[in-house]
Amino acid sequence: MEAIYLSFILMLSIFLGFELIAKVPATLHTPLMSGSNAISGITVVGALTAAHSGSPELALWLGTAAVALASINVVGGYMVTDRMLAMFKKKG
């Protein structure tokens, strides 16, 4: 029964996320996404916690992959945000 609840939450979050993103204008999409990617550093903390718990072999591999992917996401978010902020600086 727990799998049914989890799959319902997953489907609801996919639908809600799609509806929210579809209503954002194109001019606001990039700033919102870069900010949310930069803030998602909390994912790194969760991945580190997951790497330390559970079955040693599987948790270590999945945790390491999660840390790597979350770090790429955070660094990319900061890079896009920095690039956008540079567009608004005065040249001179």
N, C-alpha and C positions, 0 to 999 in steps of 0.2 A: 504494500500500500504506500510505502514511503517513496518508491520510485514513481508512482503516479503523481504524487504531490510535487516532487522535484521536476518532473517533466512538464507539469502544468505551470510551475513558476518559470521555467526556462522558456516555454512558448509565450507566456504573458510578457516576459521581459523583452523577448525578441520583437513582439508586436508593438509594445510600448516604445521601445527604442527606435524602431522604424518610423512610427508615427511622429515622434518628436523630431527626429532628424529631417524628415521630409518637410516639416513646416518651417524650418530655419532658412532664411534667405541666403543666397549664395555669397553675398558680401560678408555675412557673419559666420559662415561655416568654418573657414580656415582659422580665424582667431579663437573660436570656441574649441575647435579640435586641438589646436596647439596648446592651449591652456589646460585642457583636460589631460592631454598626454603628459605634460610637465607635472601636473599634480598627481598623476597616477604612480608616483614613487611609492605610495603605500603598498602597491602590488609587490614591490621588491621585498618589503618587510614580511608580507604574507608568504612569499615564495621561500624566503629564508627560514621561516617557521615551518613550512611544509617539508623542507629539506631535512629538518632536524627530527621530525616525528615519523611515526609509522614504521613500515618494514624498511630496514636499512638500505638494501640495494635499490629497490624501486623508488623509494622516497628520495634518495640521493640523486638519482638520474633525473627524475621529474622536477625536483627542486632546483637542480642546476640549470635545466632547460628553462624553467620559469624565471629564474633570476636573470639569465642571459637575455631572454626575450623582453622582460620588463625593463631591463636596463637600456636596451636599444630603444624602446618606446619612450622612456624618460629623456634620454639624450636627444632623440629626434624631436620631441616636443620642445625642449629648450632651444634647439637649433632653429626650428621654424619660428618660434616666438622671437628670438633674437633677430632673425632676418626681417620679420615684419616690423619690429620696433625700429630697425635701421632705416626702413623706408620713410619713417616720419621725422627723422633727424634732419636738421638743416645742414646743407653742405656749405662749407666755408671755412 
